Amino acid sequence: MRYAEITGWGKCMPPATVSNAEFTEVMDTSDEWIITRTGIKERRVSHVENSDLAATAALRALACAGLDATEIDVVVNATCSPDRLIPAAGSVVQAKIGATNAGAMDVNAACSGFIYGLSVGSGLIASGVANKVLVIGVERLTPWLDFEDRSTAVLFGDGAGAVVLESSDDEVGMLSVELGSDGTASDILTVFGTGSERMPPEHEICAIRMDGREVFRRAVVAMGDASVRVVEKAGLDLDDISLLIPHQANLRIIDATARRLKLDPAHVFVNIASYGNTSAATIPIALTEALEEGRVAPGDNLVFAAFGGGLTWAAAVVRWGSRVEPKGTADIELPPAEMSGLEILKDHHRYRGQHVE
């Protein structure tokens, strides 16, 4: 049987930040209000396009794997905030990194997108269609924030993470996966007016709209249940799990998922305080940081779990291979930001015709 081993990993975080304190300048909120409800202290705001974040993370992952972009067979790009509706953002990223021999596609399962993409990439390798697949999770969500919706605007940030999958005869990579969806609840986390559907009359601007309480209620159940089931599908016990790397949406959701897996905090990776919710990018960013911090060892069994718009949810058990150190690094950086994070957010609002001080 062909397995899909993760051999490269990388991330890209834009330099501009917005702290909770800075949000108090443009909306009725406080640092304490945000931290106690979400665990978020600050978030990154991108001054470059979604595809630039993706390309940078991808090139870093390729260098980590010791590969050239021309060796990649397929680019799977998970995002719900592409540069444009057409073409697929994966094609734009393919061109920017020089993956001239690769097919390219987008996967949009919102915050669950990276696990969906990892499933697609692993399946392409298992079926023999591909030998090397680049899977990216990337979002630039901050253009869709609305200062008048304080419960949602403080949650999201921008960033990208990527992994390289390579064919292996060893029992490594994705051992089990569960993908779920409930489209009857699509309106509780959405952006109206961004597709062929006309903007509903009650919504004047295109911005992220979310019923936070309902999303929280459903996410706690779905992420926990799916995580337990994929451990069982992999033929493992809960004691066999070395590290939970959950979608970083809300600290209370993360804690609830960890309790379902009976894991103490030392076996759960959390970085939400620094980045907020970067949707499809949260898990590959967290995975990269977990490796950088030495929290992943050869042969470790990891659990990824996520929940997002759709509604979608996903969980997977991934067994790590023999290497936890990068083969190389990429000498690539984003250009410096000319505006502060808050100034970039204000500029997005002005572009949409909203008044800001």
C-alpha positions as CSV (number, residue, x, y, z in Angstrom):
1,M,0.0,0.0,0.0
2,R,1.2,3.5,-0.8
3,Y,1.2,6.0,2.1
4,A,1.6,9.8,1.9
5,E,4.3,11.0,4.3
6,I,4.7,14.6,5.3
7,T,8.3,15.4,4.3
8,G,8.2,19.2,4.2
9,W,6.4,22.0,6.2
10,G,6.4,25.8,6.2
11,K,4.4,28.8,7.1
12,C,4.1,32.5,6.2
13,M,2.8,35.1,8.6
14,P,2.4,38.7,7.4
15,P,4.4,41.2,9.6
16,A,1.6,43.6,10.5
17,T,-0.4,42.9,13.6
18,V,-3.5,44.3,15.3
19,S,-3.7,43.9,19.1
20,N,-6.9,43.7,21.0
21,A,-6.1,47.2,22.5
22,E,-5.9,48.6,19.0
23,F,-9.4,47.3,18.2
24,T,-10.8,49.5,20.9
25,E,-10.0,52.5,18.7
26,V,-12.6,51.5,16.1
27,M,-15.2,49.5,18.0
28,D,-16.8,49.0,21.4
29,T,-14.7,46.2,22.8
30,S,-11.8,45.6,25.3
31,D,-8.8,43.4,25.6
32,E,-10.4,41.5,28.5
33,W,-13.7,40.9,26.6
34,I,-11.8,39.4,23.6
35,I,-9.4,37.2,25.6
36,T,-12.0,35.8,28.0
37,R,-14.3,34.7,25.1
38,T,-11.7,33.6,22.6
39,G,-8.2,33.4,23.9
40,I,-7.0,35.8,21.2
41,K,-4.5,38.6,22.0
42,E,-3.6,39.7,18.5
43,R,-3.8,38.7,14.8
44,R,-1.8,39.3,11.6
45,V,-3.1,41.4,8.8
46,S,-1.7,40.9,5.3
47,H,-0.6,43.7,3.0
48,V,-0.1,41.2,0.1
49,E,-2.5,38.9,-1.7
50,N,-3.7,35.5,-0.6
51,S,-1.6,33.8,-3.3
52,D,1.6,35.6,-2.1
53,L,1.1,34.2,1.4
54,A,0.5,30.7,-0.1
55,A,3.5,30.9,-2.4
56,T,5.9,31.9,0.4
57,A,4.7,29.1,2.7
58,A,4.9,26.6,-0.2
59,L,8.5,27.5,-1.1
60,R,9.5,27.1,2.5
61,A,7.8,23.7,2.7
62,L,9.5,22.6,-0.5
63,A,13.0,23.7,0.8
64,C,12.2,21.8,4.0
65,A,11.6,18.7,1.9
66,G,14.7,19.3,-0.2
67,L,12.6,19.5,-3.4
68,D,12.3,21.8,-6.3
69,A,8.8,23.0,-7.3
70,T,9.2,21.3,-10.7
71,E,9.1,17.9,-8.9
72,I,5.5,18.5,-7.6
73,D,2.8,16.6,-9.3
74,V,-0.3,18.3,-7.9
75,V,-0.9,21.5,-5.9
76,V,-3.9,21.3,-3.6
77,N,-4.8,24.8,-2.3
78,A,-7.2,25.0,0.6
79,T,-8.8,28.5,0.9
80,C,-12.1,30.4,1.1
81,S,-10.6,33.8,0.4
82,P,-8.8,33.5,-3.0
83,D,-7.5,36.5,-4.9
84,R,-10.3,36.1,-7.5
85,L,-13.3,33.9,-8.2
86,I,-11.6,32.8,-11.4
87,P,-9.0,31.3,-11.9
88,A,-8.5,28.9,-9.1
89,A,-6.0,30.3,-6.6
90,G,-4.1,27.0,-6.8
91,S,-3.2,27.9,-10.4
92,V,-1.9,31.3,-9.4
93,V,0.2,29.8,-6.7
94,Q,1.5,27.1,-9.1
95,A,2.8,29.9,-11.4
96,K,4.3,31.9,-8.5
97,I,6.4,29.0,-7.2
98,G,7.3,27.6,-10.6
99,A,5.6,24.2,-10.2
100,T,5.5,23.9,-14.0
101,N,4.8,20.1,-14.0
102,A,1.9,20.2,-11.5
103,G,-1.8,20.1,-11.8
104,A,-3.5,22.6,-9.5
105,M,-6.8,22.9,-7.7
106,D,-8.6,24.7,-4.9
107,V,-10.5,23.1,-2.0
108,N,-13.0,25.3,-0.2
109,A,-14.2,23.8,3.1
110,A,-13.6,27.0,5.0
111,C,-11.8,26.3,8.3
112,S,-11.9,22.5,7.7
113,G,-10.2,23.0,4.3
114,F,-6.6,21.9,5.2
115,I,-7.8,18.5,6.4
116,Y,-10.0,18.1,3.3
117,G,-7.0,19.1,1.2
118,L,-4.7,16.7,3.0
119,S,-7.3,13.9,2.4
120,V,-7.3,14.8,-1.3
121,G,-3.5,14.8,-1.5
122,S,-3.1,11.6,0.4
123,G,-5.7,9.9,-1.9
124,L,-3.9,11.1,-5.0
125,I,-0.7,9.4,-3.7
126,A,-2.5,6.2,-2.5
127,S,-4.2,5.8,-5.9
128,G,-0.9,6.2,-7.8
129,V,-2.0,9.4,-9.6
130,A,0.7,11.4,-7.9
131,N,4.0,10.8,-6.1
132,K,4.6,14.3,-4.6
133,V,1.7,16.6,-3.6
134,L,1.9,20.1,-2.2
135,V,-1.0,20.9,0.2
136,I,-1.5,24.5,1.3
137,G,-3.9,26.1,3.8
138,V,-4.1,29.9,3.3
139,E,-6.4,32.7,4.1
140,R,-6.6,36.5,3.7
141,L,-9.8,37.1,5.6
142,T,-9.2,40.5,7.0
143,P,-10.7,42.3,3.9
144,W,-14.0,40.8,4.9
145,L,-14.1,42.1,8.5
146,D,-16.7,44.6,9.6
147,F,-15.9,46.9,12.6
148,E,-19.7,47.2,13.3
149,D,-19.8,43.5,14.1
150,R,-17.5,43.3,17.1
151,S,-18.2,39.7,18.0
152,T,-16.9,38.5,14.6
153,A,-14.4,41.2,13.5
154,V,-12.0,40.4,16.4
155,L,-11.7,36.7,15.6
156,F,-10.0,36.4,12.2
157,G,-6.5,36.9,10.9
158,D,-4.3,36.2,7.8
159,G,-1.6,33.6,7.2
160,A,-0.6,30.4,5.3
161,G,0.9,27.0,6.0
162,A,1.9,24.2,3.7
163,V,3.1,20.6,3.7
164,V,4.7,18.4,1.1
165,L,3.4,14.8,0.8
166,E,5.6,12.1,-0.7
167,S,4.9,8.5,-1.5
168,S,6.1,6.0,1.1
169,D,5.9,2.2,1.7
170,D,6.0,2.8,5.5
171,E,2.8,3.1,7.4
172,V,3.0,6.9,7.9
173,G,0.9,9.9,7.0
174,M,-2.9,9.9,7.2
175,L,-4.1,6.7,8.8
176,S,-7.7,7.7,9.1
177,V,-9.9,10.7,8.2
178,E,-13.5,11.8,8.7
179,L,-15.1,14.6,6.5
180,G,-18.5,16.0,7.4
181,S,-20.9,18.7,6.3
182,D,-24.3,20.1,7.2
183,G,-25.4,22.5,4.4
184,T,-28.7,23.2,6.1
185,A,-26.8,25.5,8.4
186,S,-24.8,27.3,5.7
187,D,-26.1,30.8,6.6
188,I,-24.7,30.8,10.2
189,L,-21.2,31.4,8.9
190,T,-21.0,33.0,5.5
191,V,-20.1,36.0,3.4
192,F,-23.0,37.2,1.3
193,G,-22.6,38.9,-2.1
194,T,-19.3,37.3,-3.1
195,G,-20.6,34.8,-5.7
196,S,-23.3,34.7,-8.4
197,E,-26.0,35.0,-5.8
198,R,-27.3,38.5,-5.4
199,M,-26.7,40.3,-2.1
200,P,-29.7,39.9,0.2
201,P,-31.4,43.3,0.8
202,E,-30.8,43.2,4.5
203,H,-27.0,43.1,4.0
204,E,-25.4,46.3,2.7
205,I,-21.8,45.2,2.5
206,C,-19.8,42.0,1.9
207,A,-18.4,40.9,5.2
208,I,-18.1,37.7,7.3
209,R,-21.4,37.1,9.1
210,M,-21.5,34.5,11.9
211,D,-23.9,33.3,14.6
212,G,-21.1,32.8,17.0
213,R,-23.1,31.0,19.7
214,E,-24.5,28.5,17.3
215,V,-21.2,27.8,15.7
216,F,-19.6,27.3,19.1
217,R,-22.3,24.9,20.2
218,R,-21.9,22.8,17.0
219,A,-18.1,22.9,16.9
220,V,-17.6,21.6,20.4
221,V,-19.7,18.5,19.6
222,A,-18.5,17.9,16.0
223,M,-14.7,18.3,16.6
224,G,-14.7,16.2,19.7
225,D,-16.8,13.4,18.3
226,A,-14.9,13.3,15.0
227,S,-11.6,13.2,16.8
228,V,-12.6,10.2,18.9
229,R,-13.9,8.4,15.8
230,V,-10.8,8.8,13.7
231,V,-8.6,7.4,16.5
232,E,-10.9,4.4,16.6
233,K,-10.8,4.1,12.8
234,A,-7.0,4.1,12.9
235,G,-7.1,1.2,15.3
236,L,-5.5,3.2,18.1
237,D,-6.4,4.0,21.7
238,L,-6.6,7.5,23.0
239,D,-3.4,6.8,25.0
240,D,-1.6,6.4,21.6
241,I,-2.1,10.0,20.6
242,S,1.0,12.2,21.1
243,L,-0.3,15.6,20.1
244,L,-3.6,17.2,19.2
245,I,-3.3,20.0,16.6
246,P,-6.7,21.5,16.4
247,H,-8.2,24.3,14.3
248,Q,-7.4,27.5,16.2
249,A,-10.9,29.2,16.4
250,N,-11.6,29.5,20.1
251,L,-9.7,28.4,23.1
252,R,-12.8,27.0,24.8
253,I,-13.5,24.8,21.7
254,I,-9.9,23.6,21.8
255,D,-10.1,22.7,25.5
256,A,-13.4,20.8,24.9
257,T,-11.9,18.8,22.1
258,A,-8.8,18.0,24.2
259,R,-11.1,16.7,27.0
260,R,-12.9,14.4,24.6
261,L,-9.5,12.9,23.8
262,K,-8.5,12.8,27.5
263,L,-5.4,14.8,26.7
264,D,-3.6,17.2,29.1
265,P,-2.4,20.6,27.9
266,A,1.1,19.3,27.3
267,H,-0.3,17.2,24.5
268,V,-2.3,20.0,22.8
269,F,-0.8,22.6,20.5
270,V,-2.3,26.1,20.9
271,N,-1.1,29.4,19.2
272,I,-4.5,31.2,18.9
273,A,-3.3,34.0,21.1
274,S,-0.8,35.2,18.5
275,Y,-2.7,34.7,15.3
276,G,-6.5,34.4,15.9
277,N,-8.5,32.3,13.5
278,T,-6.7,31.9,10.1
279,S,-9.3,29.4,8.9
280,A,-7.8,26.8,6.6
281,A,-4.3,27.9,7.6
282,T,-4.5,27.3,11.3
283,I,-3.5,23.6,11.3
284,P,-0.5,23.8,8.9
285,I,0.8,26.9,10.7
286,A,0.4,25.2,14.1
287,L,2.0,22.0,12.8
288,T,5.0,24.0,11.5
289,E,5.4,25.7,14.9
290,A,5.0,22.4,16.8
291,L,7.9,20.9,14.7
292,E,10.0,24.1,15.3
293,E,9.5,23.8,19.0
294,G,10.4,20.1,19.1
295,R,7.0,18.9,20.1
296,V,6.7,16.2,17.3
297,A,9.0,13.1,17.4
298,P,9.5,10.4,14.8
299,G,6.6,7.9,14.9
300,D,4.2,10.2,16.8
301,N,0.5,9.8,16.2
302,L,-1.1,13.3,15.7
303,V,-4.8,14.2,15.6
304,F,-5.9,17.1,13.4
305,A,-9.5,18.4,14.0
306,A,-11.4,21.3,12.5
307,F,-14.8,22.9,12.1
308,G,-15.9,25.7,9.8
309,G,-18.4,27.3,7.4
310,G,-20.5,25.0,5.3
311,L,-21.0,23.9,7.9
312,T,-18.0,21.5,7.6
313,W,-16.0,19.5,10.0
314,A,-13.0,17.1,9.7
315,A,-10.6,15.1,11.7
316,A,-7.6,12.9,10.9
317,V,-5.0,10.8,12.5
318,V,-1.5,11.4,11.0
319,R,1.5,9.3,11.9
320,W,4.8,11.1,11.6
321,G,7.7,9.7,9.7
322,S,11.4,9.5,10.6
323,R,12.4,13.1,10.0
324,V,11.6,16.2,12.1
325,E,14.4,18.4,10.9
326,P,14.2,20.4,7.7
327,K,16.5,19.4,4.8
328,G,16.9,23.1,3.8
329,T,15.5,26.6,4.1
330,A,14.2,29.1,1.6
331,D,15.6,32.5,1.4
332,I,12.3,34.2,0.7
333,E,10.5,36.9,2.6
334,L,7.4,39.1,2.1
335,P,8.0,42.7,1.2
336,P,7.8,45.1,4.2
337,A,4.4,46.5,5.1
338,E,4.0,50.2,4.5
339,M,1.0,50.6,6.8
340,S,0.2,49.3,10.3
341,G,-2.2,46.4,10.7
342,L,-5.0,48.7,11.8
343,E,-4.4,51.1,8.9
344,I,-4.7,48.2,6.5
345,L,-8.0,47.2,8.1
346,K,-9.3,50.8,7.8
347,D,-8.2,50.9,4.2
348,H,-10.3,47.8,3.5
349,H,-13.4,49.5,5.0
350,R,-12.9,52.6,2.9
351,Y,-12.6,50.5,-0.2
352,R,-16.0,49.1,0.6
353,G,-17.4,52.6,1.0
354,Q,-17.6,52.4,4.8
355,H,-16.8,55.4,6.9
356,V,-13.9,55.1,9.4
357,E,-12.1,57.7,11.4
